[in-house]
Amino acid sequence: MTRTTVSAPDVADVQLIAAADESSPILALAIILGAVTGARRGELCALRWADVNWPRRVLTIARSLTEIDGRRQ
């Protein structure tokens, strides 16, 4: 496992999250998860509770949700 350095969010990031949290806490959580994990939008939308291992503090991203011509796949 490699270690990475994480920097604190700047003021614009904090303002974006605060604004999203006012209208939709779920949207704010998705923004935070995307920023922290680097996950794509489809990967965030496809997350399930079974993907979270709480004791080990591990989130597994194993699938992605896509939409083609108005149909989810």
C-alpha positions, 0 to 999 in steps of 0.5 A: 500500500502506498501512502499519499499526502492529502492537502486541506481543501481551499476556500472555494471547495469548502464553499461548494460543499456548504452550498450543496449541503444547504440544498441536499446533504446527499449531494454534499456527501457525493462531492466529498466522496468524489473528492476524497476517492477520485471516483467518477460520477457513475461509480458514486451512483453505483455504490451500495452499503455492502461496498462499505467495510466499517470495521476496516474503514474500506470503501470498495468501488467495484461497478459503475452506473451508465446511461445510454439513450435514457436507459440505465445499464 
